[in-house]
Amino acid sequence: MEGGDQEVTDRLTLAHDGYAGYHAEIDLKFDFGSNCVLAGDAQLVEGSSPARMLLTPDDGHPDCALEILVNEDALVLSDSKNTCRSYCGVGGSFDGAAFARATKVKAE
């Protein structure tokens, strides 16, 4: 199977934790079955413009510093130093992945 023939569906879920933060789940799919998967707590960085969030992985990986940049149209992932690369398969990266902003969907 060629990678270009695969249907890919990337997912970013942000759920308010009831306090001052969010829980994030990210699943990016790439050609040839490679993916990046990460879950963790995301906190808004006070005073940042444009708004941004810092994600701390659930497993406590000390070097992973994934940012979620929040603008009017999209949420964009930033891992410019590849500190979260260990959560990705061959050829995968979080850096630059973008998600159009959508309306809220009630969790089931």
C-alpha positions in Angstrom: 0.0 0.0 0.0 1.4 3.4 -0.9 1.3 6.1 1.8 -0.6 8.5 -0.5 -3.5 6.1 -0.7 -4.2 6.1 3.1 -6.9 8.2 4.6 -5.4 10.2 7.5 -7.4 11.8 10.4 -5.5 13.9 12.8 -7.1 14.8 16.1 -6.5 17.4 18.8 -8.9 17.3 21.8 -8.9 19.9 24.5 -11.2 19.4 27.5 -11.5 21.9 30.3 -10.4 20.3 33.6 -12.8 22.3 35.7 -10.1 24.4 37.2 -7.6 26.6 35.4 -6.3 24.2 32.8 -7.1 21.7 30.1 -6.4 18.1 29.3 -5.1 17.6 25.7 -5.0 14.5 23.6 -3.2 14.6 20.2 -3.0 12.0 17.6 -1.3 12.8 14.3 -1.2 10.3 11.4 1.5 10.3 8.7 2.1 8.3 5.5 3.1 4.6 5.8 1.4 4.2 9.2 3.7 6.4 11.3 2.0 8.6 14.0 2.6 11.0 16.9 0.5 10.4 20.0 0.6 12.5 23.2 -1.7 13.3 26.1 -1.2 15.7 28.9 -2.2 18.8 30.8 -2.2 22.1 29.0 -2.0 25.5 30.8 -2.5 28.9 29.3 0.6 31.1 29.5 -0.5 34.4 31.1 0.1 37.5 29.1 1.1 35.7 25.9 0.0 37.3 22.7 -1.1 35.5 20.6 -2.4 33.1 23.3 -0.4 30.0 23.8 -0.6 26.9 26.0 2.2 24.7 27.3 1.5 20.9 27.4 3.0 18.7 30.1 2.8 15.0 29.1 0.9 12.6 31.3 3.9 10.4 31.7 6.0 13.3 33.0 8.6 13.3 30.2 10.8 16.1 31.5 12.2 17.4 28.2 9.0 17.6 26.2 8.0 21.2 25.7 5.0 21.2 23.3 3.3 24.5 22.7 -0.2 25.0 21.4 -0.5 28.4 19.8 -4.1 29.8 19.8 -5.2 32.2 17.1 -8.5 33.3 15.6 -8.6 30.5 13.0 -6.6 27.6 14.2 -4.6 25.9 17.0 -1.1 25.3 15.9 1.4 22.9 17.5 5.0 24.1 18.0 7.9 21.7 18.8 10.6 23.6 17.0 13.4 22.0 19.1 11.9 18.5 18.6 11.8 17.9 22.4 8.7 15.7 22.0 10.1 13.6 19.1 10.1 10.5 21.3 6.2 10.4 21.0 6.4 10.1 17.2 7.2 7.3 14.8 9.6 7.5 11.9 9.1 10.7 9.9 6.5 12.1 12.3 6.7 15.5 14.1 4.2 17.7 16.0 5.8 20.9 14.8 3.6 23.0 12.6 0.5 20.7 12.7 -2.6 22.9 12.6 -6.2 22.4 13.5 -9.0 24.6 12.4 -11.0 25.9 15.3 -14.3 24.1 15.7 -17.4 24.4 17.9 -17.7 22.5 21.1 -18.7 18.9 21.0 -20.2 17.4 24.1 -18.2 14.4 25.3 -20.2 11.1 25.4 
